[in-house]
């Protein structure tokens, strides 16, 4: 008897929820307008320079080392990265 009452109450609540959802106006998601592309600059129409095997790869600006040399540190230049943490070691695992 109790199980039947619980099932009936669940169906009643579900029915009210579905009726409430059905009464609300439908809201459709609206997509944004497609972006209009800008024409490419004239220098981008050119083919990239031909690569040479073993050649150096130019970088602009040149990369800076993460750790400045001793002379640069004496001048007051700070390292870009903090010092690496010391490795944690544990006793070796004994096999039985």
TAKA-V375459 format. One record per residue. SS is DSSP state (A for helix, B for strand, O for the rest). Layout:
ss
SS
SS
//
This chain:
ss
O
A
A
A
A
A
A
A
A
A
A
A
A
A
A
A
A
A
A
A
A
A
A
O
O
O
O
O
O
O
O
O
O
O
O
O
O
O
O
O
O
A
A
A
A
O
O
O
O
O
O
O
O
O
O
O
O
O
O
O
O
O
O
O
O
O
O
O
O
A
A
A
A
A
O
O
O
O
O
O
O
O
O
O
O
O
O
O
O
O
O
O
O
O
O
O
//
